[in-house]
Amino acid sequence: MSIILGIDPGSRITGFGVVKMNGRKIEYVASGCIRIKEGILSDKLNQIFDCISEVVQTYKPNEAAIEQVFMSKNADSALKLGQARGSAMVAMAQHALCVAEYSARQIKQSVVGTGAADKKQVQHMVTQLLGLSDVPQADAADGLAVAICHAHALQNALSQVGSNRMNRGRLS
């Protein structure tokens, strides 16, 4: 059984989602948004670090994943997003979590079936896949989508190991 923390980094709102993977079943554990208070950049980054550390201490994940930075036309925005992402990654590394990284396209493909999905589609599929009664806020849904994407990647890796063992068994 794995507990997976997914992070959708942001300089104003960082979404997170926690799921439990038991075999092929993925279950909802928690999700939320870290709303960053106005202030100087170092204080904002510290807020992200502290809040992610608290989430890790609360839910004790043994797997973690984060969305990669996308290159936008605004270099300043991309830089701020990268700094927020780095703060979250350091918080997870401080708790001995190895952090997997996925592009937005990979996450959407894994959860919705198309890399061009919009936020509403991601929210809808996260709600369906986890059997939630309410639709999570967009940033929280994105955090859950990152966690689901990582769960699917782990399931695929386990399937590959199993099929490789089977193939070797036949050849021996």
N, C-alpha and C positions, 0 to 999 in steps of 0.2 A: 504494500500500500504506500502510495506517495501523496504527500501534501504539497501542492504546487502554488507558488505565489507568482502572479502575473502583474507587471507594472506597465502602465501607459503614462510615460513621463510628460510633464508639462511645467512650464515656469510659473503658471498661475493656478492650474489644477492638475494634480497627479492622481490618476485613477489606479486602483488596485483591485485585484480579485484573487480569492483563494479557493481552490477546488481540491477535492480528494479523489485520487484515481485508485480504484480497486479493481484490478484486472482490466477489463474493457469498459467498466462503468465509471463515469465521471460525475461527481456529486458536488453541489454547491456547499461552500463552507461560509464564506463572508465576502463582502465587497464594500467599497466606499471611495470617497474622494478626499484628497488632502487639499484643502483650499489654502493657498499660500497668501499670507498677509502682506500688505504693501510694506516696503522698506528697502534697505540697501541689499544688493545682490547676495552678499555673504550671509546675511540673516535669512534670506529666502532659501538659500541652499542648505543652511543649517536646519531650517524647518522641515525640509524634505528628508534630510538625513535622520532627524529625530523621529519623525512620524513613521518612516519606513522601518526604522529600528524597532519601534513599538509594535508595528504590525508583525514583524518577524518574531519578536518575543512572545506576542500573544498567541499566534497560530502555529508557530514552530514548523515552518515548511522545511522539507528536505530537498526541494527542487525550486528553482527560480528562473524566471524569464522576463525579458524586457523588450519593448519595441525599439527598433533601431531609429536613428535620426534620419528623416527624409530631407533631401536637399531642396529647400524652397528658394524662391527668388530673393527673399530677404535674408541676407547673411547674418544680420544681427539676431533675428528670430531663431535661425538654425543654431547659432552659437549659444544663445540662452537655453534652448532646448537641450543641447548637448551637455551644458553644465548641470542642468536639472537631472538629466539622465545619469551623469557621472556621480552626482551626490547619492542618488538612489542605489547605484551599483556598489559604491563604497559601503553604504549601510548594509547591504546584503553580504558583501565580502567580509565585513567585520564579524558577521555571524557564521562564517565558514560556508556560505552558500556559493556554489559555482553558478554563474548566471549565463543562461543561453540567450541568444539574441535573434530576433526575427524581424523581417521587414514588414511594413504595413500590408503589402501585397500578400506575403506568405500567411499572415494572420487571417486576413479576410478570406483567402482561398481555403484555408483549413476549416474555418467556422461557417462561412456562407456558401462556399463552392465557387466563388469568383473573386479574383483579386481586385475587381473594380467595384465592390460593394460599397454602399454608403453607410453612414452611421446608423440610420434607422434599420437597415437590413441586419447589421451586426447586432444591434439591441434585440431585434426580433429573434434571431437565431440563437443568441445566448440564452434568452428566456426559454425558448423551446428545448434546446439541448440540455439545460439544467433543470427543466420542469419548474420554473419559478412562477409564482402567482402574480407578481408585479414585474413590470419592465424596469430594469435598473437604469439609473442616470447614465448618460452617454459615456462619460469618462470611466465610471465604474464598470460598465458593460465592456468597454475596450480593455480594461485590466483583466476582466474575466476571459475575454477572447484571447488575450496573450497566454493566459494559463491553460486554456483549452487547446490552443495551438501546440503548446509544449507537451501537453498530455498526449495529443495525437502523434507528435514526433517520437515520444517515448514508446508508445504502442507500436509504431512502425518499426522502430529499432528492435524491439523485443520480437516482433514477427520475423524480421530478417535473421536474427540470431537463431530462432527456432527453425526456420527453413534451411539455413546453412547447416545446422546440426543434422537435419533430416537428410539433406543431400549428401553429406559426408558419410552418413550411416549406410546409404545405399551403395556408395562407391567402394566402401571398405570390403 
